[in-house]
Amino acid sequence: MNTAELMNEAASLPLEERARLVDSLLQTLNPVDDSVAAAWLATARRRLDDLDSGRVEAVPGDEVFEKVRRRLGQ
C-alpha cells in the first residue's frame, strides 16, 4: 500500500478512530516525556477538582474567544 492509498483509507475511518490514529502518529514524531505527561495529568485533575468543588466557575468558550478578539483588536 502506498502513502496515498493509506491516507485515503485513514480518511474513511470514523472520527474517533482518525483522532486515535493522528495521536499515535504524532507520538512517533514527539515521544511523550512521562514526567511532563504526569505533570499535565496532575494539573488537569486539580482543575477538574476546582470546577467540581465550585472553587472556580467555568467561562463559556464564546465569552473567552470574544475577550481574546477584543484584546487583539479583531
CORJO-V79897 format. One record per pair of residues at least 6 apart in sequence whose ideal C-beta (glycine too) atoms are under 7 Angstrom apart, sorted by sequence separation. I is the first residue (numbers start at 1). GAP is how many residues later the second one is. If there is no record, write none. Layout:
BEGIN
I/GAP  I/GAP
END
This chain:
BEGIN
50/6  51/7  10/8  13/8  10/11
END
